[in-house]
Structure formats: C-alpha cells, structure tokens
C-alpha cells in the first residue's frame, strides 16, 4: 500500500468512526488535512525507516498523531454545531449537575466487604479500605489549617449505595469530601445519581490520573464532581480553585 493510500484509508476510517458517534455534526466541517510541515516531517521519517520493525513503530506514531488531530477536529466540529462534548460525562442545568448514565461501573456486592458491625475509623480512606474500596479517591493534600471534624459512613439509607462523608474545618471554613459507591441493582434498574448543586456557570473539565473531574462552584465555593469505577466522588469547600486542583492532583500521587 502506498503512503498516499495509507493516508486516505486512515482518514476514511477515522471519519467513518466519527460520523457513527456524532452523526451529521462532522459533515458540517471542511475536510481535515495535516499541515504541510507535518506531512513533510513524517515523510522524511518514513524514508529513513529501512527496518520493518522500525517502519511499524513510525507508522504507529503516524496513526497516533492522526488520532490526536481527529480529536481536535471533533472538538471543533461539536463546538461549532452547538454540542457540548463534556455532556457525555454529566448533565447539568443552571442549578445542578449529575453524572450521565454509563459513567459508573456498578460494583458487585460480593466484591465489597461490608462489616457486620459499624467500625471506628480515623479517616475516610481507612473506612473505604475497610469496605474493600481500593481505588484512588481521597486527596492526600489538604490546604493548610484544615483538620478532620466528622466522618459519616451510611450503608442503610439505600441498599444499593454506600455513602462516605468526611468534614474538615479551619475556624469558620470547611471542606466536605464525599464518595458514593454504587452497587449492582438486583431489579436491573440504574441507581439514581446525586444532584450536585452548582452556580450558574457551566462546569469546566480538569484531567488528573486519567479521570475527568468537572469543576464548578456552589455558593462561590469551588467544587468538583467525578466518577471512578463504581465510585462517585465530590469535593466542596472554602478554598481556592487552585487548592481544589491540588487536592485532586494529590489523589493520584
């Protein structure tokens, strides 16, 4: 297969996949081409690839670059058509935000260790570990001066949810960290996600640890909502948006 044929096939496969996902939105954009500088650079690299293994590696790099270009194309296309790509992760109004269906991988209750008697835990991480929840969910960093005040573990309100709250305070300021674990529902119905209150502005995506966290404010307090496997996590507090991002980053350190 010639290089031009490879280019044409790659573009066609990517565009077909994009059309299946986004329908007519992709048709509203002009055909995408790589820049002449990019094409020239890739051609030189391939010409130097005189070993089959080396050639395959370079072709993989070329495909990866093309996929990155496709992501840019899709973002431009959906934005131009008035479609918000982040609504694939959550649904929101001017006042609330909830995770979208499909963002949670429901946990099998048999894979969760639920203690027969309530335990005494020093912090929310210890409680999650006691229940067999081992995903990274809890920040290692707290802004200066905050100390833990109260931990609540609720597994009684809903048979298909386990709810973990921890409250932190610093004089009149507070932070709340919440983790909700969604269990498989025996009747096959999807669990209801919590409504997370927010101010009027749309949430902003923030990537950390391979997870998209949706940042917003509630009563002008920075807050975050995200999913990780069977867990629905959130943070809100009397902190700055930069401190909130530091907390999120520290979850995955």
N, C-alpha and C positions, 0 to 999 in steps of 0.2 A: 504494500500500500504506500503510495507516495505521501510526502509530507502535506501537500495540499489536501489530499483525500482524507488524511487523518484529521486535519483541522476541521474540514467540512463535517465529517462524521461526528466529531466531538461536539461541535457547536449544535448539530442537529439533535443529538441525544440529550444534551443539557436543556435545550429549548423545549423539546418534547416533554421532558420531565417537569419543567417549569409550567408549561401550559396545563398539564394534568393537575398540578397543585393550585394554580392561580387562575385558570380559565382564560378568559379574554383579556385579562389585565395585561398580560405580557405582549399581546398583539398591539397594544397602544404605544409601544416604544419602538424606535427605529432599531434596525439590526445592529447588534453589538459586534465590534471588531477590536482586536488588540491594537495597541499603539504600534506605529512602525518601529519605534525603538525597541519595544518588547519583542516583536517578531524577529527583528534583526539579531538581537542578542540570543534568542532561543535557537535560531538557525545556525549561528556560529557554534553554539554548544553542541548541537546535534552533529554537525560536521566533524567535530573533534572526537565524537564518541565512536571509536573504532573497535570497541569491545562490546559483544552482545549484552553482557550484564550491565556495563556502563550505559549502554543505549537505553535499556529498560529503565534504569534509575532516572535518566534525564527525561524520558517520556513521562514517567510518573510525576516528576516535578512540573512538567508542562501541563499535565492534567490538573494537578493541584492548583497551579496558577490560574488555569481556565475556570476552575470551580470557584475560586475566590472572586474572579471577575464576574461570574454568574451571580454570586451573592450580591455584589454591588448593583448589578443590573436589576435584580429582583427588588431590592430595596428602593431603587429609583422608580421602578415601574409601579410598585404598590403605592408609594407615596404620591406619585403623580395621579394615580387613579383614586386617591382619597381613602385607600385601605391602610389601616394601621397594623403593621406586621406584628406588633407586640400584643395585639389582642388574641393571638394564638395562645398566649400564656395566661391571660387573665381577661376578665370582663369588668368594666367599670362604668360608673355614672359620675356625676359631679360630686357625689357624696360618699360612694362606697366602691370597693374593689373586691373581687372574688377570683379565685383561681378558675381557669377554664376546665371543662371536662377533659379528661385524658392526661392532665398534668400530674396526677397521683397514681402511683403503683400500689394498689391495696395490699396490705400485709396479711399473710395467713396467720390467724391467731395461734396456730400450732408452732409458729416460728418465734412467737413473742413469749417471754417469760413474765407471767403476771403473778406476783407474790400472793400467797393466800392471805397474809396479814399485812396491813399497811406498815411500811418501814419508815425509819427516821433517816433522812438523807441530808448531807451537809450542803449540797447544791444541786442544781438541775441536771448537771452532767452525771453525777452519781446516781440520781434517780433514773435517768434514761438508761444508763448502763445496767442497773438492777433489773430493768424490764427487757433487757436484751436488745436495746436500740443502740447500734454501734456506728451509725453514720455520723459524719461531721455536721453538727447542728448548732453548737453552742460557742459563742465567741470566747477566746482566751484573753482578749483585751477588753477592759472597761476604762472609760475616762477617769482621770484622777479624782479620788474622793468618794466614788460610789462604793457602797457596801451592800451585801445581801441583807434583805429585811424579812422576806417571807417566801416560802416555797409551797406551792399547791399542786398535788397530783390528784386528778379526778378521772376515775375509770368507772364511775357509777352513773353519771348523767346520761350516757348513751352507750349501749353495748358494743357499738362499732367504732367508738372513738376512745382514745386515751389522751388526756389533756394535761400538759405540764406547764405551769406558770412559775416564773420567779420574778420577784420585785426587788429592785435595788434603789437606794436613796442616797442623796447627798444634800443634807439640810432640806430645803424645800423642793429640790429637784428629784426626779425619779426616772427609772428605766424599767420597762417591762419586756421580758423575753418570754415568748410562748411557742411551744411545739405541740402540734396536734398530730397524733398517729392514727391513720385511717386503716381500719381492719376490713377484711372481706365481709360483705353483707350477704347473709345466707339467703335472702329472698331475691338477690340479684340486682337490687336497685342501688344506684350510686349514692354514696353518702353526700350530705349537703355540706358545702364548704362554708366556713365562717364569712360573714360580711365584715370587711376590714374598712373602717371609716377613714375618710381622707378629705382633704381640702379640694377645692375646685380644679386645680391644675391636674393634667394627665400625669401618670407615673412615668418615671424615667428608668430604663433598664441599666443595671450595673452588673458586670460579669466578674465572678470570682469563683475559683475552684471548679470551673466548668459548669456553674449554675448561674442562671439569670435571676437576679434579685430586682424586684420592682420597687423603686424608691419614690416616696411621696411625702406628704406632710399631713398631720392631723392636728388641728388647732395650732398650726405653725410648728408643731413638734416633728422633727424628722422621723420617718418610719420606713420599714422595709417589709416586703412580703415575698415569699419564695416557696418552692417545693423541692424536695429531695427524696426520691423514692416514695415511701408511704408517709413521709413527714411533710406537714405544712408548717413553715416557720415564720415568725414575725418578731419584729423589734420596734419599739416606740419609746421615745424618751426626751428629756430636757437636755439635748445635746446638739452639737452642730452636725451638719450633713457630712462634713469631713470626718468627724468622730464616728458617725454611723458607718461610713465606708471602712474605716479602720477596724471597727468591730467585725464587720462582715469578712474582711480580708483575714482576720485572725482565726476565723472558724476553720480555715483550710491550711493553716500553718503547721 
